[in-house]
Amino acid sequence: MTKYREILRLKSLGFSERNIAASCGVSRNTVAKVSKRAEELNLKWPLDFDMTDHALEQLMFPKEKSATNKRMPDFDYIRKELLRNGVNKKLLWVEYCEECRSSGDGPLMYSQFCYYIQKDEEKRRATMRIPRNPGEQIEVDWAGDPAHIIDPDTGEITEAWIFVGVMTYSQYAFVEAFINERTDNWIKAHNHMFQFFGGVTPMLVSDNCTTAVNHKKSDWYTTTLNTTYHEMAEHYNIAILPARVRRPKDKPNVEGTVGSISTWITAALRNEQFFSLYELNEAIREKLRAFNTRKFQKKECSRLSLFLGEEQPLLAPLPATPFELCEWKKATVQFNYHIAVDKMYYSVPFQYIREKVDVRVTETTLEIFFNHDRIASHRRLYGRLGQYSTVTEHMPEDHQRYLEWNGDRFRRWADTIGINTRKAIDAILTSGRVEQQYYRSCMGLLRLAEKHSPAQLEEVCAKALTYSSKPSYKSIQNLFTVMKDSKSDPVSEETSSEKARPAGMTRGAHYYGGR
């Protein structure tokens, strides 16, 4: 699908149609058509968050049809197919005519077909030096040859990959070594590079590597950035234009600098041994400083002086914080309205139980999305596995009411009945190591006041405390049963039993733990 949002975003930043087309993987005609239609509808960036590419397509081109009956050949496809054995222009023209007739377009004649193919090849053979303006663009890439690090304990040699970033106008370079070429180091390298330059350019030309481009969603005609890389571009408000595969001329400055780096830095350090990544990068920084301050062969200035004098003042300021690396994961909302991420559990509104969600994980936060809408966010948990982060609003109402159960609430409730009821509640809550185990007992005890009366509950609790300093809910409930069976109030029963108590061995309050 056409990246309508990205086209409008880059258009608002003042990029040319050519650059927007390269960044979004569409033709300039598409960019012009989308821009014109947006002006007609008075659509301006920023758009509403829920205005997706699909929604924009339905709004801008609800019944879009081809405006011409003729269709030009797909020259990229033709050039690619002509490289295959047995494929010629005649065969491709026949297939092209069949496609045109099936779509209702008028095909070109064979002579015209061949003419346009020839013209396209002539255009592709042409070369042009494109002048770059100061502070306009950065080119980035991994250097071809890795450096090496020696493990001081085992002697094992580990490769270290060299990241290179170059300002296209001044050719001022940034170089740093990383232990691998994974996404986390790719993003970290960009953060360090922007800090090194002290700002950002409007455009960045990157290599077509897997850390930059999602090759599963890309093809010969369109290029899709990895989600994390695209988020980094939005954070720094920069447009990323991936170079075409096997097209080094798309980023000539970084390709040339890579060769120079290989000579003046990597090769210059070939006879030195490094026992850590830190040592290697310290040596690289020393060589890089000399490389950037060395004068050009045909200019009376250096990369550093040209950068400081003409480019750095034109750079856009950095955001307040560097881009925070994120990782996207998939999860299913469990019946307890939580998802599991790295053996930690985070709540989601209970309405999404059994739904599959997207999870954006950073070093400090965790965000949960459903159909591209953020439905929850949490501070990331660390430490003991199995921890829960639960937002009360995510719970059903009956579960929220359960959370209101706590020891202080039961104690306040008991205070409204009497001091003996309060003592009984305290005894129940402190009878075990975990007070939450006895919330149901406290609830049952206090509801006896509703079944009988607060005064009767207070008297029964007083009597129970004479038997034991830690009466249970069951013992107090049994006293009510005894009272009902004897059809007498507890106080009278106690008095009569004392009068009728026979002489002999008796068990006093101390037997039950009383005083």
N, C-alpha and C positions, 0 to 999 in steps of 0.2 A: 504494500500500500504506500502511496505517496506520503512523504513526511510533511503534511501541511503545516503542523505546528512549528516544526523546525525551520521551514521556509519563511514563515512570518516572523519568527524570532530573529533569524539572521538578517532579514530585510529591515527590521527595526533598528539593527545595529549598523546599518549603512553599507553592508557588503554588496558587491556587484552581483549581477545575475550569474556571471561565469563562476564566481567563487561559491555562491549558494548552490548552484547546480552540481559542482564538484563535491561539495560537502554532503549533500543530500542524495547523491546518486541519481539525479534526474536531468532532463534536458533543460536548456535555457528557455525554450519555449514554454515548458511546464512552469518554470519559475515566473515568467512574465504573465502567463495566464492566471496563475494563482494570485499574484500581486494585484493584477487588474481587477479580478473578481472580489478580492478582499476590500479594495477601495470602493467598489460599487456597493458593497454591503456594509461599509464603514466598520470593518473588522480591524482592530488594532491590538498589538501586543502591549501588555500581557493579556492573554485570554483566560477565561474561567478555567479552573482546574479540571472540571468535568467535560470540557470541550475537547474530546479526543479527535484523532485523525479521522476516524470513521464518521463522527458527528460533523466535522468540518466538511467532509466530502458530501454528506447528505445535504448540508446547508448551502454549499457553494455550487455544486454540480449535481443536482438531484436527478436530472435526466440527461446527462451529458452524452452527446453523440458526436461522431467524427464530422468535422465541418467540411471535409473535402472528399471527393470520390477517388482520388488518387493517393496512393501510399508509397513513400519512398522505401527502398530496400533497407534492411537492417545491416549496415556495412560491417559492424563489429562481428555479427554472426557470420556473414559471408566470408570475411577474411579468415575467421577461425575455421570454417568448414572447408575452405579451399586448401588448407594444409593437410587434409585427410586424403588418403589414397582413394583414387577413383572418382573423386568429387570434382566437377568442373562447373563453369558458369552456366552452361546450358541446363544442367540438372537443377541447379539452384534457381534458375529463372522459372522453370516449370513448377517447382514447389512454391515459389513466390506467387505465381499466377493463381495457383489453386487456393492459397491462403487469401489472396485478394478477393477472389470470387466468393469464397465462403463467408467473408465479412462484408461483402457488398461494395468493396472498393474496386476502382478501375486499375488494372495493372499497367506498368510501363511496357513498351515494346522491347524486344530483346536487344536491339541496338542501343536504345536509351539505357537499358539495364546495364549493359557493358560499359557505356560511356560514363555513367555515374560511379561505377565501381573504379574505373581508371582514375577519375578525378579525385575520388576519396584516397586512393593510394598515393597520388601526387601530393596531396595535402599532408599526408602522414610522413612523407619523406622530407618535407620542409622542416627546417630548424629555425629557431628564433631565440634571440637573447631577450629575456623579459626583464626590464629594469625593475628593481625593488626599491621601494621607498623606505627611509629609515623608520625603524620601530614598527614595521608592518607584519613581519612573519618570522617564525622560528621553525627550524627543521630538526627533527629528532630521529635517532636510529640507534641500534646496537652495532658496535664495531664488529668487524668480521672475526678477528683473531683474539682469543681470550688471553688474559694474563694467568699467572699460576701462583698458588699459595701452598706452602709446605707445612704439613702438620708437624709441630716440633716434637711430639711424642712418638708418632708412628712413622714419620717420614712420607706419609701419603701426600700425593700432589692433587690439589683441587683446582679446578678451573674457575676463574672469576671473569665475568662478562662486563664489558666496557660500554656504558651508556654515553652517548654524545648528543649534545644539543648545541645548535649554531644559530646565531642571529644572521639572517640571510643578507642583510645589507653590510654590516661591518665584519661579518665572519667571526665575531667574538664567540668563543667556544666555552662550553661547560662539559666536564668529563668526570665520571665517577664509576667506580667498579662495584659490582654486586655479585653475590654468590650464585645467583641464577637469574633467569629471565621471566620469572613468574609475574602475575599481575600486581601483587603487592609491591615488588621491587620496581616495576614499571611506573606505578603511581608515585611511589616514594621518590624515584628519580626525577619526575616532573616537579614535585613539590620542592625538592632541593634546587632544581634548576631555576625555577621562578624566584626563589629566595636569592640565588646567586646573581641573577640579572637585576633583581630589585624591582620587578614589575612584569607585566604580561603584554604580549602583542595581540592584535585582533585575530590573527590566524596562526595556526600551527599545522605543519605538514609532517605527518608521521609515517613510519614504515607500515606496510601491510601485514604486520605480524599478528599472531593469535592473541597477544595481550592487548592489541588495539582494535582488531576487527573480529566480529562474529562471523566466521566463514560459513557456518551452517545456515545463516539467514542472508548471506550475501551471494551474489552470482556475478556473472560477467558484466551485467549492466548496473547493478545497484550494490552499494556498500553499506553495511550496517555496523555501527560501532558497538563494542561491548558496553553493557549497561553501566558498569563502573566508570569506564573511560568517558562515556557521554555525560555522566553526572559530574565528573571532574571538569569537563568543558563548560557546563552550566555554572559550576561554582566559580570558576575564574572568568566567566563571560567571554569565552574564546571559541572560535570556530575551528574544528579539526577537519583537515582534508587529507585522508589517507592516500598515499601514493599507490599507483596501480602496480599490480604484480609484475615483477621483472621490468620495471620502468624506472631505472635510476635517474633519468633526466628529470623526473618529477621533483626530485629533491637534490639538485646538483651540488649545492653548497655543503650539505652534510656529507654527501658522498665524497666530495673532494677533501673535506676536513677529516673524514675517517681515514683516508690515505695518509694525510699529514700526521694525524694522531698516531697511526701505526708506526710512522717513522720516528717522530720526535718524542713520543711518550712511551709506547709499548716496546718498540725496538730499543730505545735508549735505556730501558730498564731491564733488558734481556739478561744481563749478567748479574743482576742483583737478586737476592733471595728474600722472600717475604713470608713471615710466619703467622700473619693474621691479615684479615681484610682491612683493619685500621692502618697497619703499616703500609700496605699497598696504596691505599687512598692518600695517605700523607705524602708518599713519593710522587703520586700522580699530581697532586696539587702543586708541588714544587715545579714539576716539569710543565704543567699547564700555565702557571704564572709566567714562566719564561716564554712559552709558546705565544701567549696573548700579547706580550709586550715586545716581541720581536717585530721589526719593521717589515712591511711588505717589500717584495723585490722591485715593484714598479710604482710604489707610492712612498711618499715621505711621511708615513705615519704607521702606527701599529693597529692591531685589532682593538686593543684596549683604548687607545686615544680616540679612535674613530667611534667606538661605542659610547664612550663617556661624552664626547663632544656633540654627536648628532643623533644617537639612538636613545640612550637612557632617558633624556628629558621627555621623549614622546611616548614612553611606555605607560600603560594604564596602571594605576596603583593596585597593589595586592589586596585581597580581602583581609578582614581582621584576623581570621584564622586560616591555616592551611586546610586543603581538602582532606577530609578524614576518609581513609580507605574503608570501603564497605564490601560486604559479601552478601550475595543473594541466595536464599535457600527456599525450599518448598516444605510445607508442613500441613498436617491435617488437624483441625480442631477436635480435640477429644471430648468425650461426654462430660467431663468435668470442666468444660469450656477453657481449657488450657492447651497450649502447644508445647512441644518439647524441642528445644534447641540446645545442642551440646550438653544434654542431660540436665538442663535447667528448664523450668516450667514458667510460662508467661500467659496471663489471662487474656481472653478475647471475649467480646460481648456474646452472651450465651446464644443469641439468635444465629450465630455462625457455626454451631455444633455440626460436625461431620463435613464441613466445607474445607476445600483445599485453598490455602492462602500462600502469598508470597511474603517472605521475611527478609528485611534489609538489616543486616547486622554490621555494626561498627564496633570500635574498641570500647565505646562508652554507652551506646544506645542500641535499642532493638525496636524496629518499626514493623508493623504487620499490615499488609495490604490485601484487599479483596477486590478483584476486578479493577485494579489500579487506584482504588480509593483507600486511604489510610484509615484503619478502623481501631488501631491501638498502638501505643508506644510505651516502652519501659526502659528503665535504666538497666544496663546489662549486668547480670549476676556473675560473680566470681567466687571461688573458694569451694566450700563443701558442695558436692554434687547433690542433686535432688532438691534444691531450693525452689521456692515458689514466689513469684511476683504477681500479686492479685490486686486488681482494681475493683473496689466495691461496686461501682456502677456497672461492671460487666456481669454481675451475678443476678440470677432471678430474685424477685422480691422476697420469696420465702427464705432463700439462702441469706439475703441481706439481714432479714430479721433474726436469723440464727446467729449472725455475727454480733448482734447487739447483746447476746448473752455474755456476761462476764461477772467476775466475783463482786466487783463494786456495785453493780446493778442489783444483784441479789441481796447484798448487805443493806443497801438503801431501802429496798422493799421490806426487808425484815424489820428495820427500824420503825416503820409505820405501824407495825403490829405490837412489838414490845421487846424488852431487853432480853428475855429468855429465848424468844424466837431468833433474835440476832445472835445469841451465843450458840444456838443449835446450828444455824447456818454457818457460822465461823468454824464450828467443829467439823461439819461435813466437808467444807471446802479445804480444810487443812488435814484431812484424814489420809491423803495420799500425796505422792510426789507431784502429780499433775492435777491442778484444780479443775481443768476442763472436763476431766472424767466424771465429775460430780455435779455438773450443771443440771442434768436431768433430775437428779435427786433433789436439788434445791428447788427446781421448778415444781416438782411434785409436793414437796413440803409446804411451800407457800400457797399452793392452790388448795390445801386442806382448809385454809381460812375461808375460802369461798364455799367449800362444801359444808363446812360446819359454821364456824364464826371465828373472827380474830381473837376474841376473848378465850374461847375454848382451846385454840391452837396455842396461845400463850401459856395457859395452865398446863396443857399436856407437855409442852417443851420444858416447863419448870420441873414437872415430875420426872421427865426423862433425864434431866441433868442431875437429879439426885441419885439416879442409878449409875450413870456414867458421864464422865466429862466430855465424851465424844460420842453422843448418840447418833444413830443412823436414821435415815428416812424410814426404813422398814420398822425399826423399833417404835418410832413415834406413831406411825400408822397403826401398828398393833395395839398401842394404848387406846387409840380411838375405837378399835374393834372391841377391846375388852370393856370399854365404857358403854358401848352400845349393847353388848350382850348382857351386862349387869344392870342396864337401865338406870345407871347412876352416874353422876358427874365425877370426874376424876378426883376432885378434891375430897369429896365425901368418901369415895372408895379408898383413898389413901388413909383417911382418918380411921375408918372402920377396920381396915386391915391392920393398922398399928395397934388398935385396941384388942383385936382378936389374935394377935401374933402369940403363939405358944412360947413357953420358955424353952431354952435349949440353944443348940448351936444355930446361929443365923449368919447369913452373909450380908455384911454391911456394904456401904457405898464404896469402901476401899477395894472390895473384891472386884468391882466393875471399873476400877480406875478412878473412882470419885475421890473427893477430899472429905 
